[in-house]
Amino acid sequence: VTTPGTKNWKTNISYDREIARTLLSTMGNHHRAGVDNYVTDVGSLRALSERECLRLMGFTDDFKIVVSKAQMYKQVGNSMVVDVVMALIEAILKTGIFNS
């Protein structure tokens, strides 16, 4: 987890970031601290849980997880933050671009 990369691809190792990295659909593979989001927890390093990833994407805690852990990471990584999408749509509509 804490290696800087492999072959020709290198990155900076970081965890406990103030701003999370992009959530990837491959998070279930637990790549490296230079790609995925890792946090320290009671002296050990761990990946964000599926629930923590859902929270970052704007889902409430009552959202039911009904798929496997790997599938949940894929779904979160492929999703979009609904509040951001709504803000974009509202901003576009305010421009009047669709008015005839």
SEGUPA-740434 format. One record per residue (C-alpha): x, z, y. Coordinates in steps of 0.05 Angstrom, whole numbers, plus 5000, padded with zeros to 4 digits. Example, Ala and Ser with C-alpha at 12.3 -4.5 7.8 and 13.67 -1.06 7.14 Angstrom:
5246,5156,4910
5273,5143,4979
REM end
This chain:
5000,5000,5000
5055,5016,5049
5099,4955,5040
5105,4908,5099
5086,4845,5060
5104,4797,5006
5142,4731,5003
5137,4696,5070
5081,4739,5098
5100,4803,5135
5060,4850,5179
5066,4918,5213
5044,4977,5171
4994,5021,5208
4939,5068,5191
4894,5118,5227
4883,5064,5279
4840,5079,5340
4808,5011,5333
4795,4987,5262
4822,4922,5236
4774,4867,5218
4736,4885,5155
4753,4833,5102
4712,4812,5042
4775,4825,5001
4779,4899,5019
4759,4917,4948
4827,4891,4926
4861,4944,4969
4917,4901,4996
4964,4937,5043
4961,4982,5104
4982,4921,5144
4917,4884,5126
4863,4934,5109
4840,4998,5142
4872,5061,5116
4866,5133,5140
4901,5197,5124
4858,5250,5093
4885,5319,5077
4956,5294,5073
4942,5232,5031
4930,5159,5048
4863,5127,5029
4824,5065,5043
4759,5068,5082
4699,5081,5037
4642,5031,5032
4599,5078,5074
4652,5082,5129
4657,5006,5130
4581,5001,5135
4582,5050,5194
4634,5007,5229
4587,4948,5222
4529,4986,5253
4490,5004,5190
4457,5073,5188
4471,5124,5134
4403,5112,5103
4423,5041,5083
4421,5040,5007
4481,5014,4969
4454,4980,4907
4514,4938,4886
4582,4954,4858
4638,4981,4903
4675,4914,4901
4611,4875,4918
4596,4923,4975
4664,4911,5006
4652,4836,5000
4584,4841,5032
4610,4884,5089
4669,4838,5100
4622,4778,5104
4571,4811,5150
4564,4811,5225
4549,4870,5270
4475,4862,5286
4480,4895,5355
4535,4846,5375
4495,4786,5350
4434,4810,5389
4476,4819,5453
4504,4749,5446
4434,4719,5436
4407,4756,5496
4465,4733,5539
4456,4661,5518
4381,4664,5531
4393,4693,5601
4433,4631,5619
4369,4590,5615
4403,4537,5572
4340,4530,5530
4291,4525,5589
4262,4456,5597
REM end
